[in-house]
Amino acid sequence: MLAVGIVAEVFAPRGEGLPGFDFALCGERPGTVPTDVAVPLTIAHGLDRLAAADLVLVLPGAGFRTPPAPAVLDSLSAAHARGALIAAHCVGTFTLAAAGLLDGLRATTHWRFAGLLARSHPEVTVEPDALYLDEGRISTGAGAAAGFDLCLHLIRREHGAAVANAIARDMVLPSHRDGGQTQYLAAPVPEDGQDERLAEVLAWARAHLHEPLPVAELARRAMMSKRSFARRFTAATGTTPHAWLRDLRLSGAEELLETTDLPVEEIARRVGYGSASVLREQFVRRRGVPPRSYRRAFTRTPGPAE
């Protein structure tokens, strides 16, 4: 039910200029199915509904160790063959592997079952630590709440950062977590004064994104040494301070490219890059396209030339 709630909430109708999604729950056969919280779920659509879907999300289920029915595998293969995007998170990844859709690709799943996926499907390159992996028309995500991250990533990729950020804000979620971020923390972070200071420093950094923000300055504000700050930061967030700032800057640049006509030079300044050329270099390396191409793809009226 958690997975159903995640996808239903992310793709719920919202209005206010956001895209509308035609969301439907499908099953091998329409009807009532049990769930893990003892609340029955009514499925209105059969597999024929997949024939018109632009995006097919395969949800996790308790029977993932048993191969799915041939009709399910055939429907997924047919949807993929006609060009639909296919995604799964948690143990839903096992269904994609059983359909042969992950052969030769990287994939992830809940860390607890990554070894089983690798043993059961040696043709799949399993990356057990990844939060989610995007292989083009096939994407996979880790377990539980990582479904939010995968869905928001797909919306960001297809509809842009402004839309993904708006939906994340509506759900009171982080707007973006990088797919390479680790699935879980190695040890719990104690709740003490240092963690409160760390949260305050992260909020300060977001408000001062236009500044250089060296790690030494962040550590000073947290009243820690650089080494202690980096260690606690990684334990609390699953990523490094440099990677966190890079993703924050790129996400900010994406939204400004989509929602303003500001020149790239000004956008670079606002998100803390020393020059437009540095922003372009990072954008091409991390997003695969230069800022101008991104702006054309995600805005109705392209901004000024770079």
C-alpha positions in Angstrom: 0.0 0.0 0.0 2.9 2.3 0.6 3.9 2.0 -3.1 0.3 2.6 -4.2 0.1 5.7 -2.1 3.4 7.0 -3.4 2.5 6.8 -7.1 -1.0 7.9 -6.5 0.1 11.0 -4.7 2.9 12.0 -7.1 0.7 11.7 -10.1 -2.5 13.1 -8.5 -4.3 16.1 -10.2 -3.1 19.4 -8.9 -4.0 22.2 -11.3 -2.3 25.5 -10.9 -0.5 25.2 -14.2 0.9 21.7 -13.5 0.5 18.9 -16.0 -2.5 16.6 -15.5 -1.8 12.9 -15.4 -4.2 10.2 -16.4 -3.5 7.8 -13.6 -4.8 4.3 -13.4 -4.2 1.1 -11.4 -4.0 -2.1 -13.5 -3.7 -5.7 -12.7 -3.5 -9.1 -14.4 -7.3 -9.2 -13.8 -9.6 -6.4 -12.6 -11.1 -7.0 -9.2 -10.3 -6.9 -5.5 -6.8 -7.7 -4.3 -5.4 -8.0 -0.8 -2.7 -5.7 0.5 -0.1 -5.9 3.2 -2.1 -3.7 5.6 -5.3 -5.9 5.3 -7.2 -3.2 3.4 -8.5 -4.6 0.1 -7.8 -2.6 -3.1 -10.1 -2.5 -6.0 -8.3 -2.7 -9.4 -10.5 -1.3 -12.2 -8.3 -2.1 -15.2 -6.7 -5.1 -16.7 -3.5 -5.4 -18.7 -5.2 -4.0 -21.8 -4.8 -0.5 -20.1 -1.0 -0.8 -20.6 -1.5 -0.6 -24.3 -2.2 3.2 -24.1 0.2 4.1 -21.3 3.1 6.5 -21.7 4.6 5.4 -18.4 4.2 2.0 -16.8 5.2 1.8 -13.1 5.6 -1.7 -11.7 4.9 -1.7 -8.0 6.4 -4.1 -5.5 4.5 -7.1 -4.1 4.9 -9.9 -1.7 5.0 -12.6 -4.4 8.1 -11.2 -6.1 10.0 -14.5 -5.7 7.5 -16.2 -8.0 7.8 -15.5 -11.7 4.9 -13.3 -12.9 2.2 -14.7 -15.2 3.2 -14.8 -18.9 0.5 -12.3 -19.7 2.0 -9.7 -17.4 5.5 -10.2 -18.9 4.1 -10.0 -22.4 2.2 -6.8 -21.7 5.3 -5.2 -20.3 7.4 -6.2 -23.2 4.8 -5.0 -25.6 4.6 -1.6 -23.8 8.4 -1.3 -23.9 8.5 -2.3 -27.6 6.1 0.5 -28.6 8.1 3.1 -26.8 6.5 3.5 -23.3 8.7 4.4 -20.4 9.0 1.5 -17.9 10.0 1.9 -14.3 9.9 -0.1 -11.0 11.1 0.4 -7.5 11.8 -1.9 -4.6 11.1 -5.6 -5.5 9.0 -4.5 -8.5 12.4 -4.6 -10.2 12.2 -8.4 -10.2 9.3 -8.2 -12.6 11.2 -6.1 -15.1 14.1 -8.6 -14.8 11.8 -11.5 -15.4 10.5 -9.9 -18.5 14.1 -9.5 -19.8 13.8 -5.8 -19.9 16.9 -5.3 -17.7 19.2 -7.6 -19.7 22.6 -5.8 -20.1 21.4 -2.8 -18.1 22.2 -1.5 -14.6 19.4 -1.8 -12.0 18.8 -1.4 -8.4 16.2 -2.6 -5.8 15.8 -2.6 -2.1 19.3 -3.2 -0.6 18.0 -6.2 1.3 17.2 -8.1 -1.9 20.0 -6.8 -4.2 22.0 -10.1 -3.8 18.9 -12.2 -4.7 18.3 -10.1 -7.8 21.9 -10.5 -8.9 21.9 -14.2 -8.3 18.5 -14.7 -10.0 19.3 -12.6 -13.0 23.1 -12.6 -13.7 22.5 -10.8 -17.0 21.5 -7.7 -15.0 24.2 -5.4 -13.5 22.8 -4.8 -10.0 24.0 -1.7 -8.1 22.8 -2.3 -4.5 23.7 1.1 -3.2 22.0 3.4 -5.8 18.9 5.3 -4.8 17.6 5.0 -8.4 19.1 4.4 -11.9 18.0 5.9 -15.2 18.8 3.7 -18.2 16.8 5.7 -20.7 13.5 4.1 -21.3 14.0 1.8 -18.2 14.4 3.1 -14.7 14.6 1.3 -11.4 14.6 2.5 -7.8 15.4 1.4 -4.3 12.9 0.4 -1.7 10.1 2.1 0.3 10.2 5.9 0.1 12.8 5.8 -2.7 9.7 5.4 -4.9 9.1 9.2 -4.3 12.7 9.9 -5.6 12.2 7.8 -8.7 8.9 9.3 -9.6 10.1 12.9 -9.0 13.2 12.1 -11.1 11.0 10.9 -14.0 8.8 14.0 -13.8 11.9 16.2 -13.6 13.3 14.5 -16.7 10.1 14.7 -18.8 8.5 17.9 -17.5 11.4 19.9 -16.0 12.7 21.0 -12.6 10.0 23.6 -12.0 7.2 21.0 -12.2 9.1 18.4 -10.1 9.9 21.0 -7.5 6.3 22.2 -7.3 5.0 18.7 -6.8 7.7 18.0 -4.2 6.8 21.2 -2.3 3.2 20.1 -2.3 4.1 16.8 -0.7 6.7 18.5 1.7 9.5 16.4 0.2 13.1 17.3 -0.8 12.9 18.5 -4.4 15.7 16.3 -5.6 18.0 13.5 -4.3 20.7 12.3 -6.7 20.3 8.7 -7.9 23.8 7.9 -6.9 23.1 8.8 -3.3 23.3 5.8 -0.9 20.1 4.0 0.0 20.6 4.0 3.7 22.9 5.5 6.4 25.5 3.2 7.8 24.7 4.3 11.3 22.0 6.4 12.9 22.9 10.0 13.5 22.4 11.0 17.1 20.0 13.9 17.7 22.0 16.6 19.5 23.1 20.2 19.2 25.5 19.4 16.4 22.7 18.1 14.2 20.6 21.2 14.9 23.6 23.3 13.9 24.0 21.2 10.7 20.4 21.8 9.7 20.8 25.5 10.3 23.9 25.5 8.1 22.1 23.7 5.3 19.3 26.2 5.4 21.8 29.1 5.4 23.6 27.5 2.4 20.3 27.3 0.4 19.7 31.0 1.1 23.2 32.0 0.1 23.6 29.8 -3.0 25.0 32.7 -5.0 28.1 32.7 -2.8 31.1 30.4 -3.2 30.2 28.3 0.0 33.6 26.5 0.6 33.3 23.5 2.9 35.6 25.3 5.3 33.0 28.1 5.7 30.2 25.6 6.2 32.2 23.7 8.8 33.0 27.0 10.6 29.3 27.9 10.8 28.6 24.4 12.2 31.4 24.9 14.7 33.2 21.7 13.5 36.5 20.9 11.9 36.3 20.3 8.2 36.9 16.6 8.7 34.2 16.2 11.4 31.8 18.3 9.3 32.3 16.2 6.2 31.9 13.0 8.2 28.7 14.1 9.9 27.3 15.6 6.7 27.7 12.4 4.9 26.2 10.4 7.7 23.2 12.7 7.9 22.5 13.1 4.1 24.1 10.1 2.4 26.2 12.3 0.2 29.2 14.7 0.4 29.0 18.4 0.9 30.5 19.0 -2.6 28.0 16.7 -4.3 25.1 18.2 -2.3 26.1 21.8 -3.3 26.6 20.8 -6.9 23.1 19.2 -7.1 21.6 22.2 -5.4 23.2 24.6 -7.8 22.2 22.6 -10.9 18.6 22.2 -9.6 18.4 26.0 -9.1 19.8 26.6 -12.5 17.2 24.3 -14.1 14.3 26.1 -12.5 15.7 29.5 -13.5 16.2 28.3 -17.1 12.6 27.1 -17.2 10.8 29.9 -15.5 12.8 33.1 -16.4 14.3 34.8 -19.4 17.5 35.6 -17.5 20.7 35.2 -19.5 22.9 32.2 -18.7 25.5 34.5 -17.2 23.1 35.9 -14.7 21.7 32.4 -13.8 25.3 31.2 -13.3 25.8 34.1 -10.8 22.6 33.4 -8.9 23.4 29.8 -8.3 27.0 30.3 -7.3 29.0 29.5 -10.4 31.9 31.8 -11.2 31.0 32.1 -14.9 28.5 30.9 -17.5 31.2 28.7 -19.0 31.5 26.8 -15.7 27.7 26.4 -15.5 27.7 25.1 -19.1 30.5 22.6 -18.3 28.7 21.3 -15.3 25.3 21.2 -17.1 26.6 19.2 -20.0 28.5 16.8 -17.7 25.6 16.2 -15.3 22.5 16.8 -17.6 23.9 15.8 -21.0 22.9 19.0 -22.7 24.0 22.7 -22.6 21.7 25.1 -20.7 20.3 26.6 -24.0 19.1 23.2 -25.2 17.6 22.5 -21.7 15.8 25.9 -21.8 14.3 25.1 -25.2 13.1 21.7 -24.1 11.3 22.9 -20.9 10.0 26.4 -21.7 7.2 27.5 -24.0 9.2 30.6 -25.0 13.0 30.1 -25.2 15.1 32.7 -23.4 17.8 34.8 -25.0 20.7 33.0 -26.8 23.7 32.1 -24.7 
